[in-house]
Amino acid sequence: MDASNCFWIALFLVSAMTSDVGVFGRAVDSHGFLSRSSKTAEESSEVTLRMDMLKRGTAEAQRDQCAKLAAPWLENTLNTTRDDVTLLKLRVRPFSLGASRGLVFPGKSLFSLVRQVYRCCQEGVNCRSVKGIQGRLRGDADLEFVVTREILSLAVFGAELHFQLSNPQHLEIQPLIPFMAKHNLPTRYTLKLLGDMVELRVDLLFLFQTLHEMAGGARPGPSLVNMRRAVLLSSEESPGEKPSLGALQDTAGDAWGEGLTNTLPALDLGLILGCSWAGSGVPCRTGGVRLTHAPFIALYYRSR
């Protein structure tokens, strides 16, 4: 076979192979790529739908959280004579440079609340300024909070004690501040159930109004400072007798700092937790109700 014939045969084979590959390539284009494009559109639609549902769910959850921050107070007006209640002792004292225990770094729960308030404000819901005071837990039932001059200078319109309790038996829990009950004032609170846990908020606005007034601030309305003094000096308690839980108790005074003549005493306040099941009293500790972490106080104030 001469060279020219070999050349034409080779050219024919190359042409045939190229033609087959081209047809195969176009078949892949027709069935593979177009099919994949259609599938991508369907997947994109499903992803978009899922994202929309997720966004709606997140927005609803956020609105729910904002609503809970502004939930109306429940009120407890019943004084208790039960022996099976749990007593928490709150001490609020001024910050002192010479004190061995100073300010406490904010915990995770306090940071979480501040973020929630900020997010709600971004959504235009219940916008307000907030500061927190992280508490120190001493033992099982003694709580200490340290306040600074900056805190007492705030125009506070809301003060809440936040704490979390274990509640494995799902008991009904009611807080009571004896000081308030003694003056026929309700203890205001809210409860939020979280499975075997309970988040409890207790209104402490009266306490910070008292501290503000003691520090030299003025506010309208009856003087809680005078009320406190009346309790401490009432005929119900003899001189030298230990004050009852129905009083805001003065303890050893702490100075605001060296060189300052203005002093502010630490205040002790009792908080009772009563537990019940189906209307019958149950000891809280027997039911597994106890603090899970150190509480904090949230202060809502008007910016000046």
Legacy VTK file of the C-alpha trace (Angstrom):
# vtk DataFile Version 3.0
C-alpha trace
ASCII
DATASET POLYDATA
POINTS 304 float
0.000 0.000 0.000
1.484 3.272 -1.069
1.922 6.233 1.196
-0.974 8.200 -0.270
-3.446 5.419 0.417
-2.200 5.110 4.024
-2.614 8.821 4.478
-6.254 8.796 3.312
-7.120 5.794 5.485
-5.622 7.447 8.534
-7.468 10.683 7.816
-10.739 8.748 7.482
-10.249 7.033 10.867
-9.415 10.298 12.625
-12.499 11.932 11.111
-14.739 9.056 12.224
-13.348 9.118 15.774
-13.787 12.873 16.001
-17.360 12.583 14.736
-18.198 9.921 17.367
-16.660 11.923 20.150
-18.544 14.996 19.032
-21.867 13.120 19.008
-21.080 11.635 22.449
-20.159 15.067 23.739
-23.387 16.565 22.493
-25.340 13.676 24.055
-23.700 14.395 27.426
-24.548 18.072 26.953
-28.171 17.232 26.254
-28.722 14.729 29.072
-26.082 15.482 31.675
-25.690 19.229 31.845
-29.333 20.153 31.197
-30.502 17.596 33.761
-28.000 18.931 36.298
-29.141 22.512 35.651
-32.768 21.520 36.294
-31.769 19.715 39.507
-29.824 22.754 40.704
-32.869 24.965 40.255
-35.007 22.568 42.307
-32.371 22.375 45.037
-32.031 26.150 45.038
-35.786 26.515 45.493
-35.775 24.047 48.411
-32.808 25.799 50.058
-34.519 29.171 49.686
-37.722 27.764 51.224
-35.802 26.268 54.135
-33.923 29.526 54.706
-37.188 31.498 54.684
-38.699 29.098 57.230
-35.574 29.331 59.387
-35.639 33.132 59.258
-39.326 33.200 60.168
-38.696 30.774 63.025
-35.762 32.852 64.282
-37.790 36.063 64.056
-40.693 34.476 65.947
-38.326 33.163 68.631
-36.760 36.618 68.935
-40.165 38.278 69.293
-41.074 35.678 71.912
-37.883 36.438 73.871
-38.562 40.177 73.682
-42.124 39.633 74.916
-40.856 37.590 77.877
-38.480 40.395 78.851
-41.498 42.666 79.183
-43.848 40.049 80.651
-46.249 41.407 83.292
-45.427 40.669 86.909
-47.149 38.018 88.973
-47.827 39.101 92.556
-47.548 37.220 95.819
-49.341 38.970 98.684
-49.543 36.019 101.089
-47.259 35.996 104.097
-46.121 32.527 105.078
-45.816 30.821 108.428
-44.529 27.551 107.012
-41.343 26.010 108.373
-40.397 24.108 105.230
-39.538 27.133 103.059
-36.080 28.001 101.725
-34.576 31.272 102.890
-32.101 33.158 100.715
-30.183 36.055 102.234
-29.255 38.944 99.959
-26.610 41.436 100.946
-26.104 44.587 98.878
-23.035 46.577 99.851
-21.097 49.510 98.387
-17.827 48.941 96.628
-14.852 49.726 98.842
-11.206 49.896 97.778
-10.131 48.290 101.026
-12.557 45.387 100.856
-11.150 41.908 100.404
-13.919 40.987 97.923
-14.553 43.432 95.110
-16.620 43.357 91.948
-17.482 40.039 90.317
-16.918 39.427 86.593
-20.264 39.039 84.782
-21.376 35.492 84.128
-22.762 33.910 80.972
-26.413 34.471 81.941
-25.865 38.188 82.507
-24.092 38.582 79.149
-26.970 36.687 77.504
-29.580 39.059 78.969
-27.675 42.160 77.852
-27.446 40.734 74.305
-31.174 39.986 74.345
-32.056 43.526 75.383
-29.763 44.894 72.655
-31.315 42.669 69.967
-34.832 43.633 71.026
-33.822 47.278 70.831
-32.533 46.696 67.290
-35.975 45.276 66.445
-37.576 48.376 67.954
-39.125 46.373 70.807
-38.944 47.616 74.399
-35.753 49.607 73.828
-33.959 50.553 77.076
-30.529 50.864 78.656
-29.373 48.068 80.926
-26.547 47.395 83.347
-25.928 44.270 85.376
-24.484 43.436 88.786
-23.102 39.921 88.983
-23.741 38.304 92.352
-21.444 36.204 94.476
-22.819 32.984 95.959
-21.513 32.213 99.421
-22.575 28.768 100.578
-25.988 27.558 99.440
-28.156 30.526 100.335
-26.088 33.690 100.926
-25.882 36.108 98.005
-23.749 39.243 97.835
-23.949 42.110 95.358
-21.503 45.015 95.202
-22.726 48.402 93.939
-20.605 51.313 92.781
-21.189 55.053 92.769
-21.920 54.831 89.059
-24.739 52.352 89.703
-26.339 54.558 92.343
-26.134 57.610 90.090
-28.342 55.959 87.457
-31.979 56.980 86.998
-33.186 53.423 87.557
-36.785 52.577 86.678
-36.439 48.802 86.855
-34.369 46.434 89.016
-34.694 42.666 88.744
-33.036 39.792 90.553
-32.455 36.956 88.079
-31.647 33.453 89.181
-32.008 29.912 87.935
-33.239 27.005 90.034
-33.199 23.275 89.478
-36.726 21.873 89.674
-36.621 18.160 88.783
-40.067 17.431 90.283
-41.699 20.426 88.567
-42.944 21.948 91.820
-44.813 25.244 91.964
-42.446 27.932 93.265
-43.464 31.259 94.798
-41.001 33.864 96.100
-41.789 36.161 98.989
-39.884 39.153 100.346
-40.869 39.397 104.044
-40.065 43.121 104.097
-42.703 43.747 101.446
-45.263 41.436 103.074
-44.797 43.201 106.416
-45.891 46.466 104.783
-48.754 44.859 102.873
-46.910 45.235 99.584
-46.773 42.415 97.011
-43.649 40.535 95.987
-43.585 40.846 92.217
-42.019 38.101 90.122
-42.115 36.091 86.893
-41.366 32.428 86.211
-40.013 30.832 83.054
-40.027 27.032 82.811
-37.062 25.371 81.090
-37.603 21.628 81.412
-36.218 20.660 84.821
-35.100 24.248 85.431
-36.888 27.455 86.370
-35.754 31.005 85.655
-37.072 33.356 88.319
-37.208 37.168 88.167
-37.979 39.148 91.322
-38.671 42.884 91.387
-36.079 44.751 93.503
-36.855 48.292 92.374
-37.797 49.336 95.926
-34.351 48.269 97.163
-32.449 50.390 94.642
-34.742 53.332 95.227
-33.839 52.999 98.903
-30.104 52.836 98.138
-30.379 55.802 95.769
-32.122 57.873 98.417
-29.632 56.853 101.107
-26.795 57.919 98.813
-28.273 61.416 98.572
-30.562 61.086 95.562
-34.114 62.351 95.621
-37.206 60.727 94.225
-40.923 61.426 94.479
-43.296 59.371 96.567
-43.136 57.871 100.083
-39.681 57.463 101.560
-38.645 53.824 101.754
-35.669 54.954 103.820
-38.050 56.305 106.443
-40.079 53.129 106.157
-36.930 51.091 106.738
-35.985 53.188 109.763
-39.492 52.839 111.132
-39.171 49.077 110.893
-35.783 49.035 112.559
-36.930 51.336 115.354
-40.462 49.989 115.735
-41.767 48.851 119.098
-42.102 45.332 117.713
-38.357 44.856 118.126
-36.650 45.707 121.361
-33.296 47.512 121.371
-30.483 45.043 120.938
-32.775 42.372 119.511
-31.817 40.896 116.176
-33.978 42.485 113.436
-36.538 40.227 111.827
-36.550 39.152 108.195
-39.286 41.730 107.682
-36.713 44.504 107.867
-34.083 45.829 105.558
-31.181 45.342 107.919
-28.273 47.762 108.221
-24.920 46.062 108.643
-21.474 47.521 109.236
-21.080 50.663 107.146
-18.668 50.726 104.220
-17.157 53.986 103.030
-17.303 54.858 99.339
-13.573 55.549 99.408
-10.791 57.153 101.331
-11.314 60.834 102.072
-15.064 60.666 101.503
-17.248 61.516 104.476
-20.382 60.103 102.840
-20.984 56.507 103.928
-23.555 53.946 102.926
-24.341 50.861 104.983
-24.679 47.428 103.478
-28.255 46.167 103.459
-29.459 42.628 104.085
-32.726 41.406 102.643
-34.481 38.074 103.117
-36.087 36.231 100.203
-38.259 33.185 100.882
-38.955 30.459 98.331
-42.089 28.438 98.967
-42.715 25.222 97.044
-45.914 23.254 96.604
-47.396 20.370 94.634
-51.115 20.266 93.787
-51.774 22.945 96.378
-49.920 21.239 99.243
-46.706 22.634 100.689
-43.518 20.715 99.921
-39.995 21.432 101.247
-38.076 22.983 98.350
-34.834 21.169 99.155
-36.585 17.803 99.385
-37.970 18.468 95.908
-34.481 19.220 94.560
-35.066 22.970 94.220
-31.752 24.794 94.594
-29.663 27.501 92.959
-27.690 26.328 89.948
-25.413 29.371 89.655
-24.791 32.777 91.208
-27.702 35.154 90.440
-27.380 38.645 88.998
-29.309 41.902 89.156
-30.399 43.712 85.977
-30.891 47.471 86.217
-32.899 49.342 83.594
-32.272 53.068 83.527
-32.919 56.243 81.549
-29.956 57.647 79.694
-29.282 61.289 80.506
LINES 1 305
304 0 1 2 3 4 5 6 7 8 9 10 11 12 13 14 15 16 17 18 19 20 21 22 23 24 25 26 27 28 29 30 31 32 33 34 35 36 37 38 39 40 41 42 43 44 45 46 47 48 49 50 51 52 53 54 55 56 57 58 59 60 61 62 63 64 65 66 67 68 69 70 71 72 73 74 75 76 77 78 79 80 81 82 83 84 85 86 87 88 89 90 91 92 93 94 95 96 97 98 99 100 101 102 103 104 105 106 107 108 109 110 111 112 113 114 115 116 117 118 119 120 121 122 123 124 125 126 127 128 129 130 131 132 133 134 135 136 137 138 139 140 141 142 143 144 145 146 147 148 149 150 151 152 153 154 155 156 157 158 159 160 161 162 163 164 165 166 167 168 169 170 171 172 173 174 175 176 177 178 179 180 181 182 183 184 185 186 187 188 189 190 191 192 193 194 195 196 197 198 199 200 201 202 203 204 205 206 207 208 209 210 211 212 213 214 215 216 217 218 219 220 221 222 223 224 225 226 227 228 229 230 231 232 233 234 235 236 237 238 239 240 241 242 243 244 245 246 247 248 249 250 251 252 253 254 255 256 257 258 259 260 261 262 263 264 265 266 267 268 269 270 271 272 273 274 275 276 277 278 279 280 281 282 283 284 285 286 287 288 289 290 291 292 293 294 295 296 297 298 299 300 301 302 303
